[in-house]
């Protein structure tokens, strides 16, 4: 995460006997944004931040104004660990061991927890739940499709922070006795379907929606080949109907590591030519973007129209659809 703008705290002025009126005036004038009561940031810098960066500043604002040490959890701990999540205007999440807790107040959602289950770390000046506890808590709290996003991420090494991959076995060993049975079943289902081959948060969320809608589990990062060699890799593939699925996230058109010296316009052209080469092998191609994932039923409609197969029913012999296998030399 890039460097964030500094928070401006009203208490820093009162501690030295200065007036806070200039802050109120700047807020009314639009040059400051109030992140939380008594906490501000420069408006010009705030507007340049992504939603996930603004969320991180809200977490830090809570940390600055809480009267006691606070352990951040769920989406808030994930933000500190740089674990991707589906946020959707999330409040700040924190733990409480107080039986009267578990409520939202002043933009903070507090989750009741047994003190014996807390595993906290200090990270960038914040107390947060461990990576393992964070992704398990999320899987117990959010819908299935959203749970795959952080789980897929932690099943891979994190080279930025120098952290090893977690394994499904480690996650499952940490699970018993942590949640009520219904939540534990949800977490187990999410862990079972997590896959480190996912290429991005958008691909993980897409796969969760695909499975939740009853479609067959796709093969990830499928190597598409023609009679002359490799054509490229697809995000998703269903061999039964020879259908390629492609999630178009905005990152490939904006970030330098995906542009590789090209302009966004050149990337669009290259993607179109790549799709033409895939179609030339006799495969169907279906594409979708983030807005399709936010609109209920839109991804399901696109996949159904493209002929993506549904999972086998129990009466067909298997309770689960097996993953498709690549055929050697498939064209």
VENQUIGI-V874920 format. One record per residue. N is the residue number from 1. RES is the residue in one small letter. PHI is phi as a letter, one per 40 degrees, with the letter a starting at -180 (NA if undefined). PSI is psi in radians with two decimals (none if undefined). Layout:
n:N res:RES phi:PHI psi:PSI
n:N res:RES phi:PHI psi:PSI
This chain:
n:1 res:x phi:NA psi:2.36
n:2 res:x phi:c psi:2.85
n:3 res:x phi:d psi:2.37
n:4 res:x phi:c psi:2.65
n:5 res:x phi:c psi:2.65
n:6 res:x phi:c psi:2.57
n:7 res:x phi:c psi:2.51
n:8 res:x phi:b psi:2.01
n:9 res:x phi:b psi:2.24
n:10 res:x phi:c psi:-0.60
n:11 res:x phi:c psi:-0.48
n:12 res:x phi:c psi:-0.51
n:13 res:x phi:c psi:-0.74
n:14 res:x phi:c psi:-0.54
n:15 res:x phi:c psi:-0.44
n:16 res:x phi:b psi:0.21
n:17 res:x phi:g psi:0.22
n:18 res:x phi:c psi:2.75
n:19 res:x phi:c psi:2.56
n:20 res:x phi:c psi:0.05
n:21 res:x phi:d psi:-0.67
n:22 res:x phi:d psi:-0.56
n:23 res:x phi:c psi:-0.76
n:24 res:x phi:c psi:-0.70
n:25 res:x phi:c psi:-0.74
n:26 res:x phi:c psi:-0.60
n:27 res:x phi:c psi:-0.79
n:28 res:x phi:c psi:-0.60
n:29 res:x phi:c psi:-0.22
n:30 res:x phi:g psi:0.12
n:31 res:x phi:c psi:-0.25
n:32 res:x phi:b psi:2.67
n:33 res:x phi:b psi:2.34
n:34 res:x phi:c psi:2.04
n:35 res:x phi:c psi:-0.64
n:36 res:x phi:a psi:2.82
n:37 res:x phi:d psi:2.10
n:38 res:x phi:g psi:0.10
n:39 res:x phi:b psi:2.23
n:40 res:x phi:b psi:2.90
n:41 res:x phi:a psi:2.69
n:42 res:x phi:c psi:2.26
n:43 res:x phi:c psi:-0.71
n:44 res:x phi:c psi:-0.67
n:45 res:x phi:c psi:-0.67
n:46 res:x phi:d psi:-0.75
n:47 res:x phi:c psi:-0.40
n:48 res:x phi:c psi:-0.09
n:49 res:x phi:c psi:2.59
n:50 res:x phi:c psi:2.88
n:51 res:x phi:c psi:-0.62
n:52 res:x phi:c psi:-0.52
n:53 res:x phi:c psi:-0.66
n:54 res:x phi:c psi:-0.66
n:55 res:x phi:c psi:-0.72
n:56 res:x phi:c psi:-0.68
n:57 res:x phi:c psi:-0.61
n:58 res:x phi:c psi:-0.65
n:59 res:x phi:c psi:-0.82
n:60 res:x phi:c psi:-0.57
n:61 res:x phi:c psi:-0.69
n:62 res:x phi:c psi:-0.75
n:63 res:x phi:c psi:-0.60
n:64 res:x phi:c psi:-0.40
n:65 res:x phi:b psi:-0.11
n:66 res:x phi:c psi:2.45
n:67 res:x phi:c psi:-0.13
n:68 res:x phi:b psi:2.79
n:69 res:x phi:d psi:2.38
n:70 res:x phi:b psi:2.30
n:71 res:x phi:b psi:2.02
n:72 res:x phi:c psi:2.57
n:73 res:x phi:a psi:-3.11
n:74 res:x phi:f psi:-2.29
n:75 res:x phi:c psi:-0.56
n:76 res:x phi:c psi:-0.73
n:77 res:x phi:c psi:-0.69
n:78 res:x phi:d psi:-0.67
n:79 res:x phi:c psi:-0.74
n:80 res:x phi:c psi:-0.61
n:81 res:x phi:c psi:-0.07
n:82 res:x phi:g psi:0.64
n:83 res:x phi:c psi:2.17
n:84 res:x phi:c psi:2.55
n:85 res:x phi:a psi:2.92
n:86 res:x phi:c psi:1.97
n:87 res:x phi:c psi:-1.01
n:88 res:x phi:f psi:1.06
n:89 res:x phi:f psi:0.84
n:90 res:x phi:c psi:2.52
n:91 res:x phi:c psi:3.04
n:92 res:x phi:c psi:2.37
n:93 res:x phi:b psi:2.38
n:94 res:x phi:a psi:2.83
n:95 res:x phi:c psi:2.68
n:96 res:x phi:a psi:2.53
n:97 res:x phi:b psi:0.05
n:98 res:x phi:c psi:2.20
n:99 res:x phi:c psi:-0.39
n:100 res:x phi:c psi:0.09
n:101 res:x phi:c psi:-2.68
n:102 res:x phi:g psi:0.30
n:103 res:x phi:b psi:2.84
n:104 res:x phi:c psi:2.36
n:105 res:x phi:a psi:2.28
n:106 res:x phi:f psi:0.72
n:107 res:x phi:g psi:0.18
n:108 res:x phi:b psi:2.17
n:109 res:x phi:c psi:2.06
n:110 res:x phi:b psi:2.35
n:111 res:x phi:b psi:2.18
n:112 res:x phi:c psi:2.35
n:113 res:x phi:a psi:2.57
n:114 res:x phi:c psi:2.24
n:115 res:x phi:d psi:-0.52
n:116 res:x phi:c psi:-0.32
n:117 res:x phi:c psi:-0.04
n:118 res:x phi:c psi:2.27
n:119 res:x phi:b psi:1.66
n:120 res:x phi:b psi:2.60
n:121 res:x phi:b psi:2.67
n:122 res:x phi:c psi:2.20
n:123 res:x phi:b psi:2.05
n:124 res:x phi:f psi:0.68
n:125 res:x phi:g psi:0.03
n:126 res:x phi:b psi:2.52
n:127 res:x phi:c psi:2.13
n:128 res:x phi:b psi:2.75
n:129 res:x phi:c psi:2.73
n:130 res:x phi:c psi:2.85
n:131 res:x phi:d psi:-0.77
n:132 res:x phi:c psi:-0.84
n:133 res:x phi:c psi:-0.64
n:134 res:x phi:c psi:-0.87
n:135 res:x phi:c psi:-0.56
n:136 res:x phi:c psi:-0.77
n:137 res:x phi:c psi:-0.72
n:138 res:x phi:c psi:-0.76
n:139 res:x phi:c psi:-0.52
n:140 res:x phi:c psi:-0.28
n:141 res:x phi:b psi:-0.61
n:142 res:x phi:b psi:2.89
n:143 res:x phi:c psi:2.77
n:144 res:x phi:d psi:-0.87
n:145 res:x phi:c psi:-0.68
n:146 res:x phi:c psi:-0.54
n:147 res:x phi:c psi:-0.51
n:148 res:x phi:c psi:-0.44
n:149 res:x phi:c psi:-0.99
n:150 res:x phi:c psi:-0.58
n:151 res:x phi:c psi:-0.80
n:152 res:x phi:d psi:-0.70
n:153 res:x phi:c psi:-0.81
n:154 res:x phi:c psi:-0.17
n:155 res:x phi:c psi:-0.02
n:156 res:x phi:b psi:2.65
n:157 res:x phi:c psi:2.64
n:158 res:x phi:b psi:1.63
n:159 res:x phi:c psi:-0.46
n:160 res:x phi:c psi:-0.75
n:161 res:x phi:b psi:0.01
n:162 res:x phi:g psi:0.65
n:163 res:x phi:b psi:2.44
n:164 res:x phi:c psi:2.86
n:165 res:x phi:c psi:2.53
n:166 res:x phi:c psi:2.73
n:167 res:x phi:b psi:2.77
n:168 res:x phi:c psi:-0.61
n:169 res:x phi:c psi:-0.73
n:170 res:x phi:c psi:-0.75
n:171 res:x phi:c psi:-0.75
n:172 res:x phi:c psi:-0.61
n:173 res:x phi:c psi:-0.53
n:174 res:x phi:c psi:-0.06
n:175 res:x phi:c psi:-0.77
n:176 res:x phi:d psi:2.33
n:177 res:x phi:g psi:0.00
n:178 res:x phi:c psi:-0.58
n:179 res:x phi:b psi:2.93
n:180 res:x phi:c psi:2.82
n:181 res:x phi:c psi:-0.70
n:182 res:x phi:c psi:-0.73
n:183 res:x phi:c psi:-0.67
n:184 res:x phi:c psi:-0.68
n:185 res:x phi:c psi:-0.68
n:186 res:x phi:c psi:-0.74
n:187 res:x phi:c psi:-0.77
n:188 res:x phi:d psi:-0.74
n:189 res:x phi:c psi:-0.71
n:190 res:x phi:c psi:-0.75
n:191 res:x phi:c psi:-0.75
n:192 res:x phi:d psi:-0.63
n:193 res:x phi:c psi:-0.03
n:194 res:x phi:c psi:2.64
n:195 res:x phi:a psi:2.07
n:196 res:x phi:c psi:-0.17
n:197 res:x phi:c psi:-0.20
n:198 res:x phi:c psi:2.40
n:199 res:x phi:c psi:-0.21
n:200 res:x phi:a psi:2.94
n:201 res:x phi:c psi:-0.69
n:202 res:x phi:c psi:-0.66
n:203 res:x phi:c psi:-0.70
n:204 res:x phi:c psi:-0.81
n:205 res:x phi:c psi:-0.69
n:206 res:x phi:d psi:-0.81
n:207 res:x phi:c psi:-0.66
n:208 res:x phi:c psi:-0.75
n:209 res:x phi:c psi:-0.63
n:210 res:x phi:c psi:-0.84
n:211 res:x phi:c psi:-0.71
n:212 res:x phi:c psi:-0.50
n:213 res:x phi:c psi:-0.07
n:214 res:x phi:g psi:0.21
n:215 res:x phi:c psi:2.78
n:216 res:x phi:c psi:2.59
n:217 res:x phi:c psi:2.19
n:218 res:x phi:c psi:2.78
n:219 res:x phi:c psi:2.42
n:220 res:x phi:c psi:2.57
n:221 res:x phi:f psi:0.90
n:222 res:x phi:c psi:2.33
n:223 res:x phi:c psi:1.94
n:224 res:x phi:c psi:2.22
n:225 res:x phi:b psi:2.62
n:226 res:x phi:b psi:-3.06
n:227 res:x phi:c psi:-0.29
n:228 res:x phi:b psi:-0.01
n:229 res:x phi:h psi:-2.82
n:230 res:x phi:c psi:2.34
n:231 res:x phi:c psi:-0.65
n:232 res:x phi:i psi:-3.04
n:233 res:x phi:b psi:2.48
n:234 res:x phi:b psi:2.67
n:235 res:x phi:c psi:-0.75
n:236 res:x phi:b psi:2.64
n:237 res:x phi:a psi:2.36
n:238 res:x phi:b psi:1.86
n:239 res:x phi:c psi:-0.57
n:240 res:x phi:d psi:-0.68
n:241 res:x phi:b psi:0.16
n:242 res:x phi:f psi:0.89
n:243 res:x phi:b psi:2.24
n:244 res:x phi:c psi:2.31
n:245 res:x phi:b psi:2.34
n:246 res:x phi:b psi:2.14
n:247 res:x phi:c psi:2.18
n:248 res:x phi:b psi:1.68
n:249 res:x phi:c psi:2.76
n:250 res:x phi:c psi:-0.34
n:251 res:x phi:c psi:-0.66
n:252 res:x phi:c psi:-0.30
n:253 res:x phi:b psi:0.00
n:254 res:x phi:b psi:-0.68
n:255 res:x phi:c psi:2.45
n:256 res:x phi:c psi:-0.62
n:257 res:x phi:c psi:-0.38
n:258 res:x phi:c psi:-0.52
n:259 res:x phi:c psi:-0.63
n:260 res:x phi:f psi:0.79
n:261 res:x phi:g psi:-0.06
n:262 res:x phi:c psi:2.80
n:263 res:x phi:c psi:2.78
n:264 res:x phi:d psi:-0.64
n:265 res:x phi:c psi:-0.69
n:266 res:x phi:c psi:-0.63
n:267 res:x phi:c psi:-0.73
n:268 res:x phi:d psi:-0.81
n:269 res:x phi:c psi:-0.79
n:270 res:x phi:c psi:-0.69
n:271 res:x phi:c psi:-0.69
n:272 res:x phi:c psi:-0.75
n:273 res:x phi:c psi:-0.69
n:274 res:x phi:c psi:-0.76
n:275 res:x phi:c psi:-0.70
n:276 res:x phi:c psi:-0.69
n:277 res:x phi:c psi:-0.64
n:278 res:x phi:c psi:-0.79
n:279 res:x phi:c psi:-0.55
n:280 res:x phi:c psi:-0.30
n:281 res:x phi:c psi:0.00
n:282 res:x phi:g psi:0.21
n:283 res:x phi:c psi:2.64
n:284 res:x phi:c psi:2.67
n:285 res:x phi:b psi:2.25
n:286 res:x phi:b psi:2.30
n:287 res:x phi:b psi:2.64
n:288 res:x phi:a psi:2.87
n:289 res:x phi:b psi:3.11
n:290 res:x phi:d psi:-0.72
n:291 res:x phi:c psi:-0.50
n:292 res:x phi:c psi:-0.53
n:293 res:x phi:c psi:-0.53
n:294 res:x phi:c psi:-0.46
n:295 res:x phi:c psi:2.03
n:296 res:x phi:d psi:2.22
n:297 res:x phi:g psi:-0.14
n:298 res:x phi:c psi:-0.80
n:299 res:x phi:c psi:-0.74
n:300 res:x phi:d psi:-0.73
n:301 res:x phi:c psi:-0.79
n:302 res:x phi:c psi:-0.75
n:303 res:x phi:c psi:-0.71
n:304 res:x phi:c psi:-0.74
n:305 res:x phi:c psi:-0.53
n:306 res:x phi:c psi:-0.10
n:307 res:x phi:g psi:0.37
n:308 res:x phi:c psi:2.28
n:309 res:x phi:c psi:2.62
n:310 res:x phi:c psi:2.82
n:311 res:x phi:c psi:2.65
n:312 res:x phi:c psi:2.50
n:313 res:x phi:c psi:2.81
n:314 res:x phi:d psi:-0.65
n:315 res:x phi:c psi:-0.21
n:316 res:x phi:c psi:-0.14
n:317 res:x phi:h psi:-0.54
n:318 res:x phi:b psi:2.37
n:319 res:x phi:c psi:-0.35
n:320 res:x phi:b psi:2.52
n:321 res:x phi:c psi:2.20
n:322 res:x phi:c psi:2.68
n:323 res:x phi:c psi:2.47
n:324 res:x phi:c psi:2.69
n:325 res:x phi:b psi:2.51
n:326 res:x phi:c psi:2.43
n:327 res:x phi:c psi:2.33
n:328 res:x phi:c psi:2.24
n:329 res:x phi:g psi:0.30
n:330 res:x phi:d psi:2.27
n:331 res:x phi:b psi:none
